[in-house]
Amino acid sequence: MDPQDSATFPNAPWHLTGSACLSAWRVPARVLPPVPQGLDYLRLGDTALLITAWARYQPGGTLAYNELAVAVPVRGGGLLLPACTVTQIWVDDERAAQGGKKLWCLPKQRGAFEIESLEDERTFAARAAFDGQALASLRFEPAIAVPGRPSASGFVVQCNEAGPVRTRCRGRARLVQGRALWDFAPAGPLGFLHGRQPLFSVRLRDLEASFGV
């Protein structure tokens, strides 16, 4: 048995460090699961905005693990800060999976990640699989570094039996604009993104992210 399987997860808040790649997409709203009660997806006609995030959290934070997540911005419910709901998410650490489920109602599943190349903090290539099947691969090609180290905060809103669960999050990072080459397995859970091109992509360097603050 993997020692992680019997390990307990850390209490909130989690403070994570590392890097990530974010891409924004427009997708048909019909491909998305039901939104948490009292909220609506951020829509433009029949389409919704969607974010894919590939993160690599490194030692030095609460946990170290790889993560692939799909989040959709939401509105309503008296929310004054930006908010999203996570519709799909995979990690390669059991403590991260169990903690995400029990602390914040995130639908975390165990996946397998392979870092193909990491030439520096700006260039990144990796692939992920779930249940023995290909899930997605990504290569990020950097272009322009944005000056400074901007910060942001908001909420992740998830469903549970008692109603919506809101989790406050914040982060800061150095931003690098560039081109993200995503390849989603057509028959996989993210097959609805196969063949699509993102609206824009950024790489987050020197990322500091906090969840449950």
C-alpha positions in Angstrom: 0.0 0.0 0.0 1.2 3.5 -0.8 2.1 5.2 2.5 0.0 8.2 1.4 -3.2 6.1 1.4 -3.1 6.0 5.2 -1.8 9.5 5.8 -4.1 12.2 7.2 -4.5 15.5 5.4 -3.5 18.8 6.9 -6.1 21.2 8.4 -7.0 24.4 6.6 -5.7 26.7 5.6 -3.3 25.3 3.0 -0.4 27.5 1.8 1.0 26.1 -1.4 4.0 27.2 -3.5 5.0 26.3 -7.1 3.9 27.2 -10.6 0.9 26.8 -12.8 -0.5 27.3 -16.3 -3.9 28.8 -16.8 -5.9 28.8 -20.0 -9.3 30.4 -20.6 -11.9 28.9 -23.0 -15.4 29.5 -24.3 -17.5 26.4 -24.3 -21.2 25.5 -24.8 -23.0 25.9 -21.5 -24.8 22.6 -22.1 -21.6 20.6 -21.6 -21.2 21.8 -18.0 -22.8 20.2 -14.9 -25.5 21.9 -12.9 -24.3 25.1 -11.1 -24.4 25.3 -7.3 -27.8 26.5 -6.0 -28.4 30.2 -6.2 -25.6 30.8 -8.8 -25.2 30.9 -12.5 -22.3 30.4 -14.8 -20.7 33.5 -16.3 -22.3 33.3 -19.8 -22.3 35.0 -23.1 -25.4 33.8 -24.8 -25.2 30.0 -25.0 -21.5 29.8 -24.1 -19.7 30.0 -20.8 -16.2 30.9 -19.7 -14.1 28.0 -18.5 -10.6 27.9 -17.0 -8.2 25.0 -17.1 -5.4 25.0 -14.5 -2.3 22.8 -14.5 -0.4 23.3 -11.2 2.8 21.9 -9.8 3.0 22.5 -6.1 6.5 22.0 -4.8 8.1 21.2 -1.4 8.0 24.2 1.0 4.2 24.5 1.2 1.6 22.6 3.1 1.8 19.7 0.5 3.6 19.0 -2.7 1.7 17.5 -5.6 0.5 17.9 -9.2 -3.0 19.0 -10.1 -5.2 19.4 -13.2 -8.4 21.3 -12.6 -11.3 22.7 -14.5 -13.1 25.7 -13.0 -16.0 27.8 -14.3 -16.6 31.4 -13.1 -20.0 31.9 -11.4 -22.1 34.9 -10.4 -25.0 35.6 -8.1 -25.6 34.6 -4.5 -24.5 37.9 -3.1 -20.9 37.3 -4.2 -18.8 40.5 -4.2 -15.5 38.9 -5.1 -14.7 36.8 -8.2 -15.9 33.2 -7.7 -15.8 29.9 -9.5 -16.9 26.3 -9.1 -14.5 23.4 -9.8 -16.2 20.9 -12.0 -13.3 18.4 -12.4 -10.0 18.0 -10.7 -7.2 15.4 -10.5 -4.2 15.2 -8.2 -1.5 12.7 -7.6 -1.4 12.8 -3.8 -4.0 11.0 -1.6 -3.8 13.6 1.2 -4.5 16.3 -1.3 -7.4 14.3 -2.7 -9.0 13.5 0.6 -8.4 17.0 2.1 -9.9 18.7 -0.9 -13.0 16.6 -0.7 -13.6 16.8 3.1 -12.5 20.4 3.7 -13.9 22.1 0.6 -16.2 19.6 -1.2 -13.9 19.6 -4.2 -14.5 16.6 -6.6 -10.8 15.5 -6.4 -9.8 12.2 -8.0 -6.4 10.5 -8.1 -4.5 10.9 -11.4 -1.1 10.0 -12.8 1.2 12.9 -13.9 4.4 12.9 -15.9 6.6 15.9 -16.3 8.1 15.6 -19.7 10.4 18.7 -19.5 11.0 21.6 -17.3 13.7 23.6 -18.9 13.2 26.6 -16.6 10.3 28.1 -14.6 8.7 29.6 -17.8 8.8 26.5 -20.1 6.7 23.5 -19.2 5.5 20.2 -20.7 3.6 17.4 -19.0 0.9 14.8 -19.4 -1.8 13.3 -17.2 -3.8 10.1 -17.1 -6.8 8.9 -15.1 -7.8 5.3 -14.4 -5.1 4.1 -16.8 -6.3 6.2 -19.8 -4.8 9.4 -21.3 -6.4 12.5 -19.9 -4.5 15.5 -21.3 -1.1 16.8 -22.2 0.2 20.4 -22.2 3.2 22.3 -23.5 3.5 26.0 -22.6 5.7 28.2 -24.8 6.5 31.6 -23.1 6.3 34.9 -24.9 6.1 38.0 -22.7 6.8 38.4 -19.0 4.4 40.8 -17.2 6.2 43.2 -14.8 5.5 42.9 -11.1 3.9 40.1 -9.1 0.1 40.7 -9.0 -2.2 39.2 -6.4 -5.8 38.1 -6.5 -8.4 36.7 -4.2 -11.9 35.2 -4.5 -14.1 32.2 -3.6 -14.5 28.6 -4.8 -18.1 27.6 -4.4 -19.0 23.9 -4.3 -22.2 21.9 -3.7 -22.8 19.6 -0.8 -25.9 18.1 0.8 -26.4 21.1 3.1 -26.1 23.7 0.3 -23.2 25.7 -1.3 -19.8 25.7 0.4 -17.8 28.9 -0.1 -14.0 28.7 0.4 -11.9 31.9 0.4 -8.7 31.7 -1.7 -5.9 34.1 -2.5 -2.7 34.0 -4.5 0.2 35.9 -6.1 2.6 35.1 -8.8 4.8 36.4 -11.6 2.9 36.2 -14.9 4.2 35.1 -18.3 1.9 35.4 -21.3 2.4 32.7 -23.9 1.0 29.9 -26.0 -0.5 26.8 -24.3 -0.6 23.7 -26.5 -3.3 21.5 -25.0 -4.2 18.0 -26.2 -7.3 16.4 -24.6 -8.1 12.7 -25.1 -11.3 12.7 -27.2 -12.8 9.8 -25.2 -11.7 11.1 -21.9 -13.5 13.2 -19.2 -12.3 16.4 -20.9 -13.1 15.3 -24.4 -15.4 18.3 -24.9 -12.3 20.4 -25.1 -10.6 18.3 -27.8 -9.7 20.3 -30.8 -10.6 23.7 -29.2 -8.2 26.6 -28.9 -8.0 28.7 -25.7 -8.7 32.4 -25.7 -5.5 33.1 -23.8 -3.0 31.4 -21.6 -0.6 32.5 -18.9 2.1 30.8 -16.8 2.3 31.6 -13.1 5.8 31.6 -11.8 6.8 31.8 -8.1 3.2 31.1 -7.2 2.0 31.4 -3.6 -1.5 30.2 -3.2 -3.6 29.9 0.0 -6.9 28.0 0.3 -9.4 28.1 3.2 -8.1 31.5 4.5 
